[in-house]
Amino acid sequence: MTRFFVSPDVVNGKFAVLTGENATHAKVLRLKEGDMVVLCCGDGQDYNCTISHVAQGQIGLVVQETLPSHTEPSVRCQVFMAFPKADKLEHVIQKATELGADEIIAFPSQRCVSRPDSKSLGKKLERWQKIAASAAEQSGRGQIPTVRALESFREAVKLASQAENPVLLYENEENYSLKNALEDTPCKTVSLMTGPEGGFTTEEIQIAKEAGLKICTLGPRILRCETAPLCALTAVMFFYGELD
Amino acid sequence: MTRFFVSPDVVNGKFAVLTGENATHAKVLRLKEGDMVVLCCGDGQDYNCTISHVAQGQIGLVVQETLPSHTEPSVRCQVFMAFPKADKLEHVIQKATELGADEIIAFPSQRCVSRPDSKSLGKKLERWQKIAASAAEQSGRGQIPTVRALESFREAVKLASQAENPVLLYENEENYSLKNALEDTPCKTVSLMTGPEGGFTTEEIQIAKEAGLKICTLGPRILRCETAPLCALTAVMFFYGELD
């Protein structure tokens, strides 16, 4: 069934109305009266609805049943990624959403080649959030991950350290692995931090350590900056049985 | 240290010579006499060398020590991917190489929208193999994965079924998971088969089942056709301790 993401106020007891882009999308899909659709408003519930009316720019729905969304992971995983070059962040946002990330947070780091200026950032965030929304819809998520951008590395470390299991992936760490970190700390919130093309500096690793982040390897092969966060996120989901 | 992939006959006892693209690449990197480099010839060994001579189009090397490559996974994992649209296969080849795939094999499937004709396939394979070589070099692999293309789905199923643990990932399977398959069959060779944008047909699933492939879910979220093989490969590598 097609899933539509709506704001929480759209579901009003037994009735709901699709408008704007959602109504256009329904029209493109040639949905008609009697067809079933699923409404998600990010509250972890699936609202199964039938279409009762199709009008110009508006689709009337009747809520038939409300079920807990079975596609939201039991582990909340935040993905912190240093601003990469080109459109790699868009790629990571799309894939991390499919794979079950709870939040995707971009931050500047010493070796970042590109970081958007504050002027362009507003527009970019809007675009990134749309990519997350579209990937959430396509993959059947019950929630759209939030996409954010922070001002500094220190701010990112501070926020990441608030997860029960805060992890930083570092190519120069040789012993302590992500699996070690997951086994050592059974919990429900994990943050994963990965660096830019040139990697983190030793100074940054020191700051992260002092804030309580666990410095982990992802194995002997060097992963590109856009591969590492998705590899780590997949490993977390596998560990928590979320790929079962 | 910079890694160079060479054909096995280049390493000749204690001496070796870089020519062609490798010599050009060494020049771009401004390598000079006395610098250390690593030669890989796909035999699972790392040849640590010093540069003894730099000439036009030729770099002379002296082999200092030979060590087993520590970056090759202990599990041999073949990735079978139905021909996807656009340049998604290139993306998967690059990422699967970084993540440790042993072979990447493309095949046609009933719902494939695009499949290269035999005329263009030769050139494409050459290009794909170069992408794998470049990713192997960058990620520090001791071996370049082979990239192949098969003529039919049946041929792919036959080849995949020869792995000790042959797995097909299917979005309509709800119970048996990749983790189940990995736990049920401890082994050293795994094949992972994933479908095109529109998924496998029930007829194809039947053929695969009859050939002994295990039909597995990757969890409740629907992954895009380019995300599924990388997700499955990462899960296998994590399971085998290859991300430690």
Chai-1 contact restraints between the chains, C-beta under 6 A:
chainA,res_idxA,chainB,res_idxB,connection_type,confidence,min_distance_angstrom,max_distance_angstrom,comment,restraint_id
A,H70,B,P220,contact,1.0,0.0,6.0,A-B,restraint_1
A,T71,B,P220,contact,1.0,0.0,6.0,A-B,restraint_2
A,T71,B,R221,contact,1.0,0.0,6.0,A-B,restraint_3
A,K95,B,T227,contact,1.0,0.0,6.0,A-B,restraint_4
A,E98,B,L223,contact,1.0,0.0,6.0,A-B,restraint_5
A,E98,B,T227,contact,1.0,0.0,6.0,A-B,restraint_6
A,G100,B,R221,contact,1.0,0.0,6.0,A-B,restraint_7
A,S139,B,R221,contact,1.0,0.0,6.0,A-B,restraint_8
A,S139,B,I222,contact,1.0,0.0,6.0,A-B,restraint_9
A,G140,B,R221,contact,1.0,0.0,6.0,A-B,restraint_10
A,G140,B,I222,contact,1.0,0.0,6.0,A-B,restraint_11
A,S177,B,D244,contact,1.0,0.0,6.0,A-B,restraint_12
A,K179,B,D244,contact,1.0,0.0,6.0,A-B,restraint_13
A,L218,B,L243,contact,1.0,0.0,6.0,A-B,restraint_14
A,G219,B,E242,contact,1.0,0.0,6.0,A-B,restraint_15
A,G219,B,L243,contact,1.0,0.0,6.0,A-B,restraint_16
A,P220,B,H70,contact,1.0,0.0,6.0,A-B,restraint_17
A,P220,B,T71,contact,1.0,0.0,6.0,A-B,restraint_18
A,R221,B,T71,contact,1.0,0.0,6.0,A-B,restraint_19
A,R221,B,G100,contact,1.0,0.0,6.0,A-B,restraint_20
A,R221,B,S139,contact,1.0,0.0,6.0,A-B,restraint_21
A,R221,B,G140,contact,1.0,0.0,6.0,A-B,restraint_22
A,I222,B,S139,contact,1.0,0.0,6.0,A-B,restraint_23
A,I222,B,G140,contact,1.0,0.0,6.0,A-B,restraint_24
A,L223,B,E98,contact,1.0,0.0,6.0,A-B,restraint_25
A,T227,B,K95,contact,1.0,0.0,6.0,A-B,restraint_26
A,T227,B,E98,contact,1.0,0.0,6.0,A-B,restraint_27
A,C231,B,T234,contact,1.0,0.0,6.0,A-B,restraint_28
A,T234,B,C231,contact,1.0,0.0,6.0,A-B,restraint_29
A,T234,B,T234,contact,1.0,0.0,6.0,A-B,restraint_30
A,A235,B,F238,contact,1.0,0.0,6.0,A-B,restraint_31
A,A235,B,L243,contact,1.0,0.0,6.0,A-B,restraint_32
A,F238,B,A235,contact,1.0,0.0,6.0,A-B,restraint_33
A,F238,B,F238,contact,1.0,0.0,6.0,A-B,restraint_34
A,E242,B,G219,contact,1.0,0.0,6.0,A-B,restraint_35
A,L243,B,L218,contact,1.0,0.0,6.0,A-B,restraint_36
A,L243,B,G219,contact,1.0,0.0,6.0,A-B,restraint_37
A,L243,B,A235,contact,1.0,0.0,6.0,A-B,restraint_38
A,D244,B,S177,contact,1.0,0.0,6.0,A-B,restraint_39
A,D244,B,K179,contact,1.0,0.0,6.0,A-B,restraint_40
